[in-house]
Amino acid sequence: MKADREQLLSSVALAALRIGIAALMLRHGIPKLLTFGERAATFPDPLGVGHSTSLVLAIFGEVVCSALLIPGVLVRLSALPFITTMGVAFFVVHAADPFGDKELPLLYLLAGIVLLIGGGGRFSVDAWLLPKLRARFAKKA
């Protein structure tokens, strides 16, 4: 009984973290998406892939992956670009900045790592859909 309660609380915590952190990240990513044309030529290019490509990668990590994290779709896979984007922001783009200026990317990075390890939890599309897909493919094999 106690184990069931702890699993339930862990799933609630993962859902709260997943939804909260992704919704907050959308606040950073959507303006980049909406002003793509104005930002593309001057966006930081920390990996040397080009300004526009760097902006596309940031938008993917911040908008697309966040949009998948909110309902809990492919949580562990979606967490990887999210983590990468925040890792680049913390360790490369803001490397020389004072800690207070790079604290937010670090918090997002740590939350992404928790989601990578913990998955989406019981209250995610993954928890509902993946068992159905596994059962369906197991019948074909």
Disulfide bonds with the S-S distance in Angstrom:
none
